[in-house]
Amino acid sequence: MARVRLSVAERREEMLRAAIGQIEARGVAAVRIADVAAALGVSNALVLYHFSTKEKLVAAAFAHAAEDDLARLRALLDRRTSALRRLRAAVRWYAPTGQAKGWRLWIEGWAVSLREPALRAVARDLDQRWKAAIAEVIAEGVAGGEFTCPDPASTALRLTALLDGLAVQLTSYPGAVARARAQEWVDDALARELGLRPDELTTRRR
């Protein structure tokens, strides 16, 4: 069956999604241009036409994954409900026990970004934008009298550090931490940062 002719933008997105799948399956170091081409049934030359090197393809793939995650985060934070509910939903989604991005992909990305400046820039941008979005909704909740937090930016950093660290434990060392226990720790940390009891994360109705 003949392949449907795609626009340049559609073809690039198809390749980026294929690259993400191959990175998750093989790891950044092992994945090749040929793997992405084979997954799509196209030539290596076509992939290289759109992304001249493997490094550029990998960086673009991570940027694509980051934008997907940030769009989902923004959708959660833009809901018409209390800041507390939106914040808890976002943290639970992002947590390694939730439904956020494939954590294996990002752990791979963190490791490779130590040597790849382009990928490091992507990871840093995602990290900064995520923290900024969380800090913004925390400040909104403080202004609305829902909870207290003297430094939303620092709270966002601490929460991110906890979630990223738990992701490494749960992804790299299966069984090291029970998922239920990890979620309990996340809820406890969030409540403590907001000056609340853990049960108030769900019982407050402001």
SVG drawing of the C-alpha trace seen along z (x, -y; Angstrom):
<svg xmlns="http://www.w3.org/2000/svg" viewBox="-16 -38 46 43">
<polyline fill="none" stroke="black" stroke-width="0.4" points="0.0,0.0 1.3,-3.4 2.2,-5.7 0.0,-8.8 1.9,-11.9 2.5,-14.1 3.3,-17.7 6.8,-18.7 5.4,-19.5 3.5,-16.2 6.5,-14.2 8.7,-15.8 6.2,-15.1 5.9,-11.5 9.7,-11.2 9.9,-12.8 7.3,-10.5 9.1,-7.5 12.4,-8.7 10.8,-9.0 9.5,-5.5 12.9,-4.2 14.7,-6.1 12.4,-4.6 12.9,-1.1 16.7,-1.2 18.1,-4.2 19.8,-7.3 23.2,-5.7 22.0,-2.7 19.3,-4.3 20.3,-4.9 18.9,-6.9 18.3,-3.5 16.0,-2.5 13.8,-5.5 13.7,-5.0 12.8,-1.3 10.1,-2.1 8.4,-4.3 9.3,-2.3 11.3,-5.2 14.9,-5.6 17.7,-6.8 18.3,-9.6 14.8,-11.0 15.3,-11.2 18.7,-12.9 17.0,-15.3 14.8,-16.6 17.4,-16.1 20.9,-16.3 22.4,-14.3 21.3,-11.9 22.2,-14.5 19.8,-17.0 17.0,-14.4 17.4,-13.4 17.4,-17.0 14.3,-17.7 12.6,-14.5 13.1,-15.5 11.9,-19.1 8.7,-17.6 8.1,-15.4 8.7,-18.4 6.1,-20.5 3.6,-17.7 4.1,-17.5 4.0,-21.3 0.7,-21.4 -0.8,-18.8 0.5,-20.7 -1.0,-23.9 -4.4,-22.2 -4.4,-21.0 -3.5,-24.4 -6.0,-26.2 -9.0,-24.3 -11.8,-26.4 -11.4,-25.2 -9.4,-26.1 -5.7,-26.6 -5.2,-23.8 -7.1,-21.3 -5.2,-22.3 -1.9,-22.1 -2.6,-18.7 -3.8,-17.4 -0.6,-18.7 1.7,-17.3 -0.1,-13.9 0.1,-13.8 3.8,-14.7 4.7,-12.3 6.2,-8.9 3.1,-7.2 0.9,-9.3 0.4,-9.5 3.1,-11.9 5.7,-11.3 7.7,-8.1 10.2,-8.6 12.7,-6.2 12.8,-8.7 13.7,-11.6 16.2,-9.7 18.0,-8.8 17.8,-12.5 19.3,-13.7 22.2,-11.3 23.0,-12.2 22.5,-16.0 25.7,-15.9 27.6,-15.6 25.2,-17.1 24.7,-20.9 21.6,-20.9 19.8,-18.3 20.9,-20.0 19.2,-23.2 16.0,-21.3 16.0,-19.7 16.8,-22.9 14.0,-24.8 11.5,-22.1 12.6,-22.2 12.4,-26.0 9.0,-26.3 7.5,-23.5 8.8,-25.2 7.5,-28.6 4.0,-27.2 3.8,-25.5 5.1,-28.6 2.5,-30.7 -0.4,-28.6 1.0,-28.4 1.2,-32.2 -2.4,-32.4 -3.5,-30.1 -1.7,-32.2 -3.3,-35.4 -6.7,-33.8 -6.2,-32.7 -6.3,-29.0 -3.0,-28.2 0.2,-29.8 3.6,-29.6 6.3,-32.3 8.4,-31.4 6.5,-29.7 9.6,-29.5 11.5,-27.6 8.6,-25.3 8.3,-24.5 12.0,-23.7 11.8,-21.4 8.7,-19.6 10.4,-19.1 13.5,-17.7 11.4,-15.2 9.4,-14.1 12.5,-13.7 14.3,-11.7 11.4,-9.4 11.2,-8.9 14.8,-7.7 14.1,-5.3 10.9,-3.8 12.2,-3.6 15.8,-2.5 15.2,-0.3 11.9,1.5 10.6,2.4 12.9,0.0 9.9,-2.1 6.2,-1.1 4.2,-3.3 1.6,-3.9 4.3,-4.9 5.8,-7.3 2.4,-8.9 2.0,-9.3 5.4,-11.1 4.4,-13.4 1.1,-14.3 2.9,-14.9 5.5,-17.1 2.9,-19.2 0.8,-19.6 3.8,-20.6 4.9,-23.2 1.4,-24.8 1.0,-24.8 -1.8,-22.2 -2.4,-18.7 -2.3,-15.9 -6.1,-15.3 -6.8,-19.0 -5.5,-18.4 -8.8,-16.8 -11.2,-18.2 -10.7,-21.9 -13.4,-23.3 -12.4,-27.0"/>
</svg>
